Amino acid sequence: MLVMQGSAGQSYRLQRIKAISFDCDMTLRDFEAVMRHSLGRALAELHRCLLESLLTDLTIDRMIEI
């Protein structure tokens, strides 16, 4: 089980992850679409858990650049 620490000291358990798959040659998934969808979900979770002022310039495109 993965436990993450939030900005206010809360811990979040990630129990719903069942599998992580890798498709290195992109024959199974459209990597760009999956990456953007996944980063969007991660960004939404960051907005939920962190102060909004910390995320003013963070976008999916910025996350990809980083």
CORZILIN-V167116 format. One record per residue. N is the residue number from 1. RES is the residue in one small letter. PSI is psi in whole degrees, -180 to 180 (999 if undefined). OMEGA is omega as a letter, one per 20 degrees, with the letter a starting at -180 (999 if undefined). BURIAL is b if it has 16 or more other C-alpha atoms within 10 Angstrom, else e. Layout:
n=(N;N)
res=(RES;RES)
psi=(PSI;PSI)
omega=(OMEGA;OMEGA)
burial=(BURIAL;BURIAL)
This chain:
n=(1;2;3;4;5;6;7;8;9;10;11;12;13;14;15;16;17;18;19;20;21;22;23;24;25;26;27;28;29;30;31;32;33;34;35;36;37;38;39;40;41;42;43;44;45;46;47;48;49;50;51;52;53;54;55;56;57;58;59;60;61;62;63;64;65;66)
res=(m;l;v;m;q;g;s;a;g;q;s;y;r;l;q;r;i;k;a;i;s;f;d;c;d;m;t;l;r;d;f;e;a;v;m;r;h;s;l;g;r;a;l;a;e;l;h;r;c;l;l;e;s;l;l;t;d;l;t;i;d;r;m;i;e;i)
psi=(133;131;127;151;128;174;-29;17;0;149;143;126;129;89;-15;-10;122;-32;152;127;153;134;76;-29;9;36;-19;-32;155;99;-45;-47;-44;-42;-47;-40;-46;-43;-35;-42;-41;-41;-40;-40;-39;-43;-35;-36;-23;165;135;-34;-23;-14;17;-36;4;121;173;-44;-39;-39;-39;-41;-39;999)
omega=(r;r;r;r;r;a;a;r;r;r;a;r;r;a;a;r;a;a;r;a;r;r;a;a;r;r;a;a;r;a;a;a;a;r;a;r;a;r;r;r;r;r;r;r;r;r;r;a;a;r;a;a;r;a;a;a;a;r;r;r;r;r;r;r;a;999)
burial=(e;e;e;e;e;e;e;e;e;e;e;e;e;e;e;e;e;e;e;e;e;e;e;e;e;e;e;e;e;e;e;e;e;e;e;e;e;e;b;b;e;e;b;e;e;b;b;e;e;e;e;e;e;e;e;e;e;e;e;b;e;e;e;e;e;e)
